[in-house]
Amino acid sequence: MLALALLLCGCAQPAQLRLIGMHQLAPDLRVDGTLVGGISGIDYDAARDEWWLASDDRGQHGPARLYRARIVADAAGAPTVAPGGAVVLRQPDGARYPAWGAPGVPADIEALRIDPRDRSLWFASEGDRQAGVPSFVRRAGFDGRHLGELAYPAALQIRPGCECGGRSNLGLEGMAFTPDGERLWLAMEAPPLQDGAAPAPGQGALTRITLVTRAGAIVAQYAYPLDGAPAPAYDGGFVDNGLSEILALDDTRLLVLERAGRQIEGRHFSFDIRLYEVDLAHASRLDPDAPLARQPHPLRAAHKRLLIDSARLPQGWSDNYEAMAWGPALGGAARTLVIASDNNFNGGPTRFLLFDAGTLKAGAGAGAGAGEGARHE
């Protein structure tokens, strides 16, 4: 463990995250008749000492669903993840969500949060422009029944009739409550269409992170600078980079997870991740209805500082990490951070990384909203 701690630091300053251990689930694990995989959201319920996992399965291996889970650590800090029962999510009319391609609005769950007020389950569905499926954020009970829906911001919505709004498979990807639970952050995986191209090899891009009320009204919006995509593995091979999850540290700071994929062959990819501490205090506030090219200038994007990248993980453990949540004291850590992978149901394991995050713990929010009163340029 000492070697890992030094590796994660890589500098003279103390490491802010220390890798405690890893765990992986078999790719053929089944729970309640469903295949466990596609884990794209995770959160911790302190009241029950229980974790919740969200699958982004579009109906291929089971209905839209969540899983209850336990995560425990042994004396050395190594975690064990044990998924429990599957909870099928319900539409407002009580029916299950349809499979992709069937009539109706299917769910493509990319983020999951437990409401700090009433412990209901908030889940974000990315939607798909090509299929005409809208993005949405809804609330469910522990039994999966529908409890309500956020008024999703029109400026971020998928709009097939214009060259604007979310892209197919690059839309709503990250969600987090502010520390006081009064508001939510919503993050786009890649820039909305009106803001220009998605990241390419050697070329980054600006996506949007939006602070909304619990009813969905936009409070503030900021530009987040995405890294460029990796070089393709072969001529014509697919590559991308995008924001895959967020967490709030305090009123002006977030953790942002970026994940880059590079096609190796067929449906097989190699992945790189980077976890950043992001400061919004001096970032420009965006006009949500105007493209970036028509924003007041000079536009100042959020500032980010690298905490972890794939080179600082044990060999072979870089993966398609898409889920991230704060956890309790485990493995000698007063506060933990758990990051989980989405195996895309491609035959690989679902992986979990457990970090000691004691020096990154979130502060108590004042409820004023990120960046209020800050200097904008």
C-alpha positions in Angstrom: 0.0 0.0 0.0 2.9 2.4 0.7 4.1 2.0 -2.9 0.6 2.8 -4.2 0.3 5.9 -2.1 3.7 7.2 -3.4 2.7 6.4 -6.9 -0.6 8.3 -6.6 1.2 11.4 -5.4 4.1 11.5 -7.9 5.2 14.8 -6.3 6.5 16.5 -3.2 3.0 17.4 -2.0 1.0 14.9 0.1 -1.3 12.7 -2.0 -5.0 13.8 -1.8 -6.2 10.4 -2.8 -4.7 7.1 -1.7 -5.8 3.9 -3.4 -6.8 1.4 -0.7 -7.8 -1.5 -2.9 -9.7 -2.9 -5.9 -12.4 -5.4 -6.6 -14.0 -6.8 -9.7 -17.3 -8.6 -10.5 -17.4 -11.5 -12.9 -18.8 -10.6 -16.3 -21.4 -13.4 -16.1 -22.7 -12.5 -12.6 -26.5 -12.6 -12.6 -28.9 -11.2 -9.9 -32.7 -11.7 -10.0 -32.5 -13.0 -13.5 -30.6 -10.0 -14.9 -27.0 -9.7 -16.0 -25.0 -7.4 -13.8 -23.1 -4.9 -16.0 -23.2 -1.5 -17.6 -22.7 0.2 -14.2 -22.8 3.9 -15.0 -24.1 5.2 -11.6 -23.3 4.6 -8.0 -24.2 6.2 -4.7 -24.2 5.4 -0.9 -27.1 5.4 1.5 -25.6 6.1 4.9 -28.9 5.5 6.7 -28.8 1.8 5.7 -25.1 1.5 5.1 -26.0 0.4 1.6 -24.9 1.1 -1.9 -27.0 1.6 -5.0 -25.7 0.8 -8.6 -27.3 1.8 -11.8 -27.1 -0.1 -15.0 -27.3 1.6 -18.4 -28.7 -1.6 -20.0 -31.1 -0.5 -22.7 -33.3 -3.6 -22.3 -30.9 -6.1 -23.9 -30.1 -8.0 -20.7 -33.1 -7.0 -18.5 -35.3 -4.0 -17.8 -34.1 -0.6 -16.7 -32.9 -1.3 -13.2 -30.8 -0.5 -10.1 -29.0 -2.8 -7.8 -28.6 -2.8 -4.0 -25.1 -3.6 -3.0 -22.7 -4.0 0.0 -19.1 -2.8 0.0 -16.9 -3.9 2.9 -13.2 -3.8 3.4 -10.9 -6.4 5.0 -8.2 -5.7 7.6 -5.8 -4.7 4.8 -8.3 -2.4 3.2 -9.1 -4.5 0.2 -12.8 -4.1 -0.7 -15.4 -6.7 -1.6 -18.5 -5.7 -3.6 -21.6 -7.8 -3.2 -24.6 -6.8 -5.3 -28.0 -7.7 -3.8 -31.4 -7.5 -5.3 -32.3 -5.8 -8.6 -34.9 -3.0 -8.5 -36.8 -2.5 -11.7 -37.6 1.2 -12.4 -41.1 2.2 -13.3 -42.5 4.9 -15.6 -45.0 7.4 -14.4 -47.9 5.0 -15.4 -46.3 2.2 -13.4 -45.1 0.2 -16.4 -41.5 -0.9 -16.9 -39.4 1.2 -19.3 -39.5 -0.2 -22.8 -36.5 -1.7 -24.4 -34.6 0.4 -26.9 -36.5 0.4 -30.3 -39.8 -0.5 -28.7 -42.7 2.1 -28.6 -42.4 4.7 -25.8 -39.5 6.5 -24.1 -36.7 4.1 -22.9 -34.2 4.8 -20.2 -30.4 5.0 -20.7 -29.3 5.6 -17.1 -25.9 7.4 -16.8 -26.0 8.8 -13.3 -27.6 8.0 -9.9 -27.9 10.1 -6.7 -29.7 9.6 -3.4 -31.6 12.7 -2.3 -30.1 14.0 0.9 -33.5 15.2 2.0 -35.8 12.3 1.6 -33.5 9.5 0.3 -35.4 9.1 -2.9 -33.4 7.9 -5.9 -32.6 10.5 -8.7 -31.5 9.0 -12.0 -30.5 10.7 -15.2 -31.2 9.2 -18.6 -28.9 10.4 -21.4 -31.4 10.0 -24.3 -30.4 9.7 -28.0 -30.7 12.3 -30.7 -30.6 9.8 -33.6 -33.4 7.8 -32.1 -35.4 10.9 -31.0 -35.3 9.9 -27.4 -35.1 12.8 -24.9 -32.9 13.2 -21.9 -34.6 13.2 -18.5 -34.0 13.3 -14.7 -36.5 11.4 -12.6 -37.0 10.3 -9.0 -37.9 6.9 -7.8 -38.6 5.1 -4.5 -36.6 2.2 -3.2 -39.1 -0.1 -4.9 -38.5 1.6 -8.3 -41.9 3.3 -8.5 -41.9 6.8 -10.1 -42.0 9.7 -7.7 -41.4 12.8 -9.9 -39.4 14.4 -12.6 -37.1 17.4 -13.0 -38.0 19.9 -15.6 -35.0 19.2 -17.8 -33.4 22.4 -19.2 -34.5 23.0 -22.8 -31.0 24.4 -23.6 -29.5 21.0 -23.0 -32.3 18.8 -24.4 -32.0 16.7 -27.5 -33.6 18.5 -30.3 -33.6 16.5 -33.6 -35.1 19.4 -35.5 -32.1 21.7 -35.2 -28.3 21.6 -34.9 -28.4 22.2 -31.2 -28.7 20.4 -27.9 -27.3 17.1 -26.8 -25.6 14.7 -29.2 -26.3 11.0 -29.6 -24.5 9.0 -26.8 -22.7 12.2 -25.7 -25.4 14.0 -23.8 -26.3 14.1 -20.1 -23.7 12.0 -18.2 -23.0 13.4 -14.8 -25.1 14.5 -11.9 -24.5 15.6 -8.3 -26.2 17.3 -5.4 -24.6 20.4 -3.9 -23.3 19.8 -0.4 -26.4 21.4 1.1 -28.7 19.3 -1.0 -30.5 22.4 -2.3 -29.4 22.2 -6.0 -28.1 19.8 -8.6 -25.2 19.8 -11.0 -25.8 18.4 -14.5 -22.9 17.7 -16.8 -22.8 17.0 -20.5 -20.4 14.3 -21.7 -19.4 16.4 -24.8 -20.3 19.8 -26.1 -23.9 20.4 -27.3 -24.0 20.6 -31.1 -24.2 24.4 -31.2 -20.9 24.7 -29.3 -18.7 22.9 -31.9 -17.0 19.6 -32.4 -16.5 16.9 -29.7 -12.9 16.2 -28.6 -10.6 14.7 -31.3 -7.0 13.5 -31.2 -4.9 16.4 -30.1 -8.0 18.7 -29.9 -9.9 19.4 -26.8 -13.4 20.9 -26.5 -15.6 22.9 -24.1 -18.6 21.1 -22.6 -21.2 22.5 -20.2 -21.8 22.0 -16.5 -25.0 23.4 -15.2 -26.3 24.2 -11.8 -30.1 23.8 -11.5 -32.7 24.1 -8.7 -34.5 21.0 -7.6 -37.3 22.0 -9.9 -34.9 22.3 -12.9 -34.5 26.1 -13.3 -31.0 27.0 -14.4 -29.0 28.9 -11.7 -25.7 29.0 -13.4 -23.8 27.4 -16.2 -20.0 27.1 -16.9 -17.7 25.9 -19.6 -15.6 22.9 -18.7 -12.4 22.2 -20.8 -12.3 18.5 -22.0 -8.9 17.0 -22.9 -8.3 15.8 -26.5 -9.1 12.3 -27.5 -6.3 9.7 -27.8 -4.7 8.8 -31.1 -6.6 6.0 -33.0 -5.2 2.5 -32.6 -5.5 2.0 -36.4 -6.6 4.0 -39.4 -10.3 4.6 -39.2 -10.6 3.4 -35.6 -13.0 5.2 -33.3 -11.7 7.4 -30.5 -13.4 9.7 -28.1 -13.0 11.5 -24.8 -15.8 12.8 -22.5 -16.9 13.7 -19.1 -18.3 10.6 -17.4 -19.2 11.7 -13.8 -19.1 14.5 -11.3 -19.2 15.1 -7.5 -19.5 18.3 -5.5 -16.7 19.2 -3.1 -18.1 22.5 -2.0 -20.0 25.5 -3.5 -17.3 26.2 -6.1 -15.3 23.0 -6.5 -16.2 19.7 -8.2 -14.5 16.4 -8.9 -14.8 15.6 -12.6 -14.0 12.2 -14.1 -13.0 12.1 -17.8 -12.8 8.9 -19.7 -11.2 8.4 -23.2 -11.8 5.4 -25.3 -9.8 4.0 -28.3 -11.1 1.2 -30.5 -8.7 -1.7 -30.7 -10.8 -4.1 -32.8 -14.5 -4.7 -33.2 -16.3 -3.7 -30.0 -13.1 -3.9 -27.9 -11.6 -0.7 -26.6 -8.7 0.5 -24.4 -9.5 3.3 -21.9 -7.8 6.0 -20.1 -9.2 8.0 -17.2 -8.3 11.3 -15.5 -9.8 12.6 -12.3 -9.7 16.4 -11.9 -10.4 18.8 -9.1 -12.2 21.6 -10.8 -12.6 25.2 -9.6 -15.5 27.3 -10.9 -15.0 30.4 -8.7 -13.5 32.5 -11.5 -15.2 30.8 -14.5 -17.4 32.9 -16.8 -21.1 32.4 -16.4 -22.6 31.2 -19.7 -25.8 32.3 -21.4 -27.5 28.9 -21.6 -29.4 29.8 -24.8 -26.4 31.1 -26.8 -23.7 29.1 -28.5 -20.2 29.5 -27.1 -19.2 31.5 -30.1 -21.8 34.1 -29.1 -20.9 34.3 -25.4 -19.5 37.4 -23.9 -15.7 37.4 -24.3 -13.2 36.7 -23.2 -14.8 33.5 -22.0 -13.0 31.9 -19.0 -13.5 28.2 -18.6 -13.3 26.3 -15.3 -9.8 25.6 -13.9 -8.9 22.0 -13.4 -6.1 20.2 -11.6 -5.2 16.5 -12.2 -5.5 14.2 -9.2 -5.3 10.7 -10.8 -4.8 9.3 -14.3 -4.4 5.8 -15.7 -0.7 5.9 -15.3 -1.2 6.1 -11.6 -3.4 3.0 -11.4 -2.1 -0.6 -11.0 -1.2 -2.1 -14.3 -4.3 -3.5 -16.1 -6.8 -1.6 -14.0 -7.5 1.3 -16.4 -11.0 0.8 -17.6 -14.3 2.5 -18.7 -15.0 4.1 -15.4 -18.3 6.0 -15.4 -19.6 5.9 -11.8 -18.3 7.8 -8.8 -19.6 8.4 -5.2 -18.5 9.4 -1.7 -18.4 6.5 0.7 -18.1 5.9 4.5 -15.1 5.1 6.6 -13.5 1.9 5.2 -10.1 0.3 5.2 -8.7 2.8 7.7 -9.9 5.8 5.8 -12.2 8.4 7.5 -13.9 9.0 4.1 -13.8 7.1 0.9 -14.3 7.6 -2.8 -15.5 4.7 -5.0 -15.2 4.7 -8.7 -16.8 1.9 -10.8 -16.6 0.8 -14.4 -19.1 0.2 -17.1 -18.2 -3.0 -18.9 -20.6 -2.3 -21.8 -21.7 -5.9 -21.5 -18.7 -6.8 -23.7 -17.5 -9.8 -21.6 -15.2 -7.9 -19.3 -15.4 -7.5 -15.5 -17.1 -4.7 -13.6 -14.3 -3.0 -11.6 -14.3 -0.9 -8.4 -11.6 1.3 -7.1 -11.6 2.4 -3.4 -9.7 5.5 -2.4 -9.0 7.2 0.9 -10.4 10.7 0.2 -9.9 12.2 3.7 -8.4 15.5 2.4 -10.9 15.9 -0.3 -14.0 15.8 1.8 -16.8 18.1 0.8 -17.4 21.2 2.8 -20.8 22.5 4.0 -22.4 24.5 1.3 -23.7 28.0 2.0 -26.4 27.6 -0.6 -25.4 30.7 -2.6 -24.5 28.7 -5.7 -21.2 28.3 -7.4 -19.5 31.4 -8.5 -21.9 34.0 -7.1 -20.0 37.2 -6.4 -16.9 35.8 -8.2 -15.0 37.9 -10.8 -16.1 37.0 -14.4 -14.2 37.8 -17.5 
